[in-house]
Amino acid sequence: MKTLVYAALALCFITCSTQNNDFNTSPMSEYKGLLQAQGITSYQYGTHTLQTKDSLYALKSERVNLDNYIGKTITLTAEPIEGYPVDGGPAYLNVIGVK
């Protein structure tokens, strides 16, 4: 009986862990480029931009004061924000950290 209970608990743990990992996984990536303050734009989202070798990104962050990095080439960790880009604008990233 103990073995059956342990097996059921193990199965529940594995199943629950797998489901939670799939649900909570976000596609965080690193981006390197020149950070600038966001000016007036047609797409109207983001507080800053990051110009990489290949792309422009609109940025926001609740964790990092991006003003501290204006005019600097940085590497940041961010996750894409769903529903963007819009109105011909760039991809929109939520910045988690800066290296």
FENWODA-V453414 format. One line per field, one symbol per residue. phi: phi as a letter, one per 30 degrees, with the letter a starting at -180 (. if undefined). psi: psi as a letter, one per 20 degrees, with the letter a starting at -180 (. if undefined). burial: I if it has 24 or more other ideal C-beta (glycine too) atoms within 12 Angstrom, else O. Layout:
phi: ???
psi: ???
burial: ???
This chain:
phi: .edddddddddddddddddddddcdcddbcbblccbddcdbdchbjcbbbccecbcbdbbaccbddedceicdbcbcabdcdjbdbhiddecccdcabc
psi: ggggggggggggggggggggghgipqmqrqppappqqpaprhilqqhrqooahirpqqqqpihpnhhijpjqprpqprqqpqjqqrkjarqpqophrp.
burial: OOOOOOOOOOOOOOOOOOOOOOOOOOOOOOIOIIIIOIOOOOOOIIIIIIOIOOOIIIIIIOOIOIOOIOOOOIOIIIIIIOOOOOOOOIIIIIIIOIO
